[in-house]
Amino acid sequence: MTGRRDPYPRYARLREISPIVRAADDALVVTGYADCQTVVRDARFAHMPPDMLAFIGYPDWREHPALALMYTSMLVLNPPDHTRLRRLVSSAFTARRVQSLRPAIERMVGSLLDDLAADGGADFVAAFAFPLPVAVIGELLGVPAADRSQFQTLVRDWTQILERITPEVLERADPAAAAIRDYLAALLDERRRTPADDLLTALTQATDDQLTDDEVLANASLLFAAGFETTTNLLANGLHALLSHPEQLPLVARSPEAAVEELLRFDSPVQLSARIATEPIDLAGVTVEAGERVVAYLGAGNRDPQRFTAPDDLVLDRADNAPLSFGGGIHYCLGAPLARLEAQVALPALVRRFPSIALAGEPERRDSLSLKGFTAMPIRVAG
């Protein structure tokens, strides 16, 4: 658990050993910025095809709701299916639609800050870092406000399969994924009867001959889950980093865009991304054979001293900053602009409203290697 709380010293040690190492599960691990960037950008590194789940003991993967929902989404599909799905979803998830949410985000942030002020403090994750992004993605997708809170536990249980796939994990992940899918299926039917100005309605218009209902549900589930899971971690990781470096706090409001990029680099919500080589590829001076699994440790690449000066220091006005936190290439995170916007609005507002904000107890880290964040973070905002 210690390595998961603070993996960065271990990443540094891996880089000292070799730019590419073989892990116990036979995967090749890269920790340098340039090599990680190659893995996530080069089309010769593909996601594991769903049918390869048979080789790890799940030939019946389609019978598991958690696997079927995840492995038919664009997160893990390769071209041409990925290209088709991404193009159609992107047409509804436009930059204009995202930017139009700024006034709503500002209102939501203001309301949550009022609640924090009234209480004098709270668990930051439960009171702010979760409700803000789930409200934003819920607004965008069209999930009614009264229904959103149930998804935190459901999504956390479902996404455990990104960490490992075992019978014990599936015992929790399968019913969670089934509940998410069933809820969105009912909402999809409702949007067909009564269209609204939301993303789910826009997706229904593409189902006739471009997207199947199963594809809409898989990708709507992905967008909803990723829409708050990553941003919740960004907000909580970001606040923790700021409170650990209070001298940097004034810079948040001065340059929100640069500050958020540095917070993404310093403690990335997503720590790794795995691919499979589709042909022999030279990487870090080693020939990776076709079919070999390669894991890019994005969190390690973000702390590579060959790319960043003083990489273990938090420098909110860092120049030439390009974190790997949202991946790259054709699988670059579709929701990255929205996550950035939420953090750029929320964190400066938080610091301006509560200049004496501080931890009120020991934060609880989530037990995860791939998704880094907190399950609880008690704070006080006055006195």
Solvent accessible surface area in square Angstrom, and as a share of the most:
residue,aa,sasa,rsa
1,M,98,0.44
2,T,90,0.52
3,G,13,0.12
4,R,74,0.27
5,R,119,0.44
6,D,72,0.37
7,P,7,0.04
8,Y,17,0.06
9,P,82,0.51
10,R,146,0.53
11,Y,7,0.03
12,A,35,0.27
13,R,139,0.51
14,L,47,0.23
15,R,49,0.18
16,E,123,0.55
17,I,98,0.50
18,S,33,0.21
19,P,69,0.43
20,I,15,0.07
21,V,29,0.17
22,R,122,0.45
23,A,39,0.30
24,A,120,0.93
25,D,98,0.51
26,D,92,0.48
27,A,3,0.02
28,L,8,0.04
29,V,9,0.05
30,V,0,0.00
31,T,2,0.01
32,G,11,0.11
33,Y,15,0.06
34,A,69,0.53
35,D,27,0.14
36,C,0,0.00
37,Q,43,0.19
38,T,48,0.28
39,V,0,0.00
40,V,6,0.04
41,R,145,0.53
42,D,36,0.19
43,A,85,0.66
44,R,94,0.34
45,F,8,0.03
46,A,20,0.15
47,H,24,0.11
48,M,43,0.19
49,P,56,0.35
50,P,23,0.15
51,D,98,0.51
52,M,63,0.28
53,L,0,0.00
54,A,44,0.34
55,F,170,0.71
56,I,95,0.48
57,G,54,0.52
58,Y,25,0.09
59,P,100,0.63
60,D,67,0.35
61,W,9,0.03
62,R,153,0.56
63,E,138,0.62
64,H,38,0.17
65,P,50,0.31
66,A,0,0.00
67,L,0,0.00
68,A,25,0.19
69,L,7,0.03
70,M,3,0.01
71,Y,20,0.08
72,T,36,0.21
73,S,0,0.00
74,M,9,0.04
75,L,66,0.33
76,V,13,0.08
77,L,25,0.13
78,N,35,0.18
79,P,73,0.46
80,P,111,0.70
81,D,64,0.33
82,H,5,0.02
83,T,68,0.40
84,R,72,0.26
85,L,0,0.00
86,R,54,0.20
87,R,140,0.51
88,L,20,0.10
89,V,1,0.00
90,S,35,0.23
91,S,78,0.51
92,A,9,0.07
93,F,14,0.06
94,T,52,0.30
95,A,75,0.58
96,R,210,0.77
97,R,60,0.22
98,V,4,0.02
99,Q,96,0.43
100,S,75,0.48
101,L,18,0.09
102,R,89,0.32
103,P,68,0.43
104,A,14,0.11
105,I,0,0.00
106,E,84,0.38
107,R,167,0.61
108,M,37,0.16
109,V,3,0.02
110,G,28,0.27
111,S,63,0.40
112,L,28,0.14
113,L,7,0.03
114,D,75,0.39
115,D,81,0.42
116,L,3,0.01
117,A,43,0.33
118,A,90,0.70
119,D,106,0.55
120,G,30,0.29
121,G,15,0.15
122,A,34,0.26
123,D,45,0.24
124,F,0,0.00
125,V,2,0.01
126,A,63,0.49
127,A,30,0.23
128,F,0,0.00
129,A,0,0.00
130,F,15,0.06
131,P,31,0.20
132,L,1,0.00
133,P,0,0.00
134,V,7,0.04
135,A,20,0.15
136,V,0,0.00
137,I,1,0.01
138,G,0,0.00
139,E,83,0.37
140,L,6,0.03
141,L,0,0.00
142,G,10,0.10
143,V,1,0.01
144,P,56,0.35
145,A,75,0.58
146,A,99,0.77
147,D,43,0.22
148,R,25,0.09
149,S,84,0.54
150,Q,86,0.38
151,F,1,0.00
152,Q,44,0.20
153,T,87,0.51
154,L,37,0.18
155,V,1,0.00
156,R,43,0.16
157,D,21,0.11
158,W,1,0.00
159,T,11,0.06
160,Q,42,0.19
161,I,6,0.03
162,L,68,0.34
163,E,39,0.18
164,R,118,0.43
165,I,33,0.17
166,T,42,0.24
167,P,93,0.59
168,E,121,0.54
169,V,12,0.07
170,L,5,0.03
171,E,134,0.60
172,R,149,0.54
173,A,0,0.00
174,D,22,0.11
175,P,80,0.51
176,A,4,0.03
177,A,1,0.00
178,A,32,0.25
179,A,41,0.32
180,I,1,0.01
181,R,77,0.28
182,D,92,0.48
183,Y,47,0.18
184,L,0,0.00
185,A,27,0.21
186,A,63,0.49
187,L,9,0.05
188,L,3,0.01
189,D,68,0.35
190,E,76,0.34
191,R,26,0.10
192,R,101,0.37
193,R,177,0.65
194,T,88,0.51
195,P,90,0.57
196,A,47,0.36
197,D,137,0.71
198,D,9,0.05
199,L,0,0.00
200,L,0,0.00
201,T,6,0.04
202,A,26,0.20
203,L,2,0.01
204,T,15,0.09
205,Q,135,0.60
206,A,14,0.11
207,T,14,0.08
208,D,134,0.70
209,D,129,0.67
210,Q,88,0.39
211,L,3,0.02
212,T,78,0.45
213,D,61,0.32
214,D,85,0.44
215,E,30,0.13
216,V,1,0.01
217,L,6,0.03
218,A,1,0.01
219,N,1,0.01
220,A,0,0.00
221,S,1,0.01
222,L,17,0.08
223,L,12,0.06
224,F,1,0.00
225,A,4,0.03
226,A,41,0.32
227,G,13,0.13
228,F,2,0.01
229,E,7,0.03
230,T,18,0.10
231,T,3,0.02
232,T,2,0.01
233,N,0,0.00
234,L,1,0.00
235,L,0,0.00
236,A,0,0.00
237,N,2,0.01
238,G,1,0.01
239,L,0,0.00
240,H,47,0.21
241,A,4,0.03
242,L,0,0.00
243,L,29,0.14
244,S,63,0.41
245,H,45,0.20
246,P,81,0.51
247,E,116,0.52
248,Q,26,0.11
249,L,22,0.11
250,P,79,0.50
251,L,31,0.15
252,V,2,0.01
253,A,34,0.26
254,R,174,0.63
255,S,40,0.26
256,P,31,0.20
257,E,100,0.45
258,A,33,0.25
259,A,0,0.00
260,V,1,0.01
261,E,31,0.14
262,E,0,0.00
263,L,4,0.02
264,L,0,0.00
265,R,0,0.00
266,F,23,0.10
267,D,9,0.05
268,S,0,0.00
269,P,1,0.01
270,V,36,0.20
271,Q,1,0.01
272,L,30,0.15
273,S,21,0.13
274,A,28,0.22
275,R,10,0.04
276,I,16,0.08
277,A,1,0.01
278,T,77,0.45
279,E,75,0.33
280,P,81,0.51
281,I,4,0.02
282,D,102,0.53
283,L,5,0.02
284,A,32,0.25
285,G,67,0.65
286,V,60,0.34
287,T,76,0.44
288,V,0,0.00
289,E,90,0.40
290,A,57,0.44
291,G,49,0.47
292,E,38,0.17
293,R,99,0.36
294,V,0,0.00
295,V,9,0.05
296,A,0,0.00
297,Y,30,0.11
298,L,2,0.01
299,G,0,0.00
300,A,0,0.00
301,G,0,0.00
302,N,0,0.00
303,R,16,0.06
304,D,10,0.05
305,P,82,0.52
306,Q,175,0.78
307,R,69,0.25
308,F,5,0.02
309,T,116,0.68
310,A,49,0.38
311,P,18,0.12
312,D,90,0.47
313,D,75,0.39
314,L,7,0.03
315,V,50,0.29
316,L,1,0.01
317,D,88,0.45
318,R,31,0.11
319,A,86,0.67
320,D,115,0.60
321,N,30,0.15
322,A,47,0.37
323,P,19,0.12
324,L,6,0.03
325,S,4,0.03
326,F,14,0.06
327,G,19,0.18
328,G,5,0.05
329,G,37,0.36
330,I,84,0.43
331,H,30,0.14
332,Y,76,0.29
333,C,41,0.25
334,L,28,0.14
335,G,20,0.19
336,A,0,0.00
337,P,65,0.41
338,L,4,0.02
339,A,5,0.04
340,R,53,0.19
341,L,4,0.02
342,E,0,0.00
343,A,0,0.00
344,Q,30,0.14
345,V,16,0.09
346,A,0,0.00
347,L,1,0.00
348,P,3,0.02
349,A,17,0.13
350,L,0,0.00
351,V,15,0.09
352,R,151,0.55
353,R,103,0.37
354,F,11,0.05
355,P,103,0.65
356,S,66,0.43
357,I,9,0.05
358,A,26,0.20
359,L,56,0.28
360,A,55,0.43
361,G,35,0.34
362,E,149,0.67
363,P,17,0.11
364,E,104,0.46
365,R,37,0.13
366,R,12,0.04
367,D,88,0.46
368,S,6,0.04
369,L,62,0.31
370,S,10,0.06
371,L,17,0.09
372,K,6,0.03
373,G,0,0.00
374,F,3,0.01
375,T,52,0.30
376,A,22,0.17
377,M,0,0.00
378,P,40,0.25
379,I,5,0.02
380,R,108,0.39
381,V,5,0.03
382,A,66,0.51
383,G,106,1.02
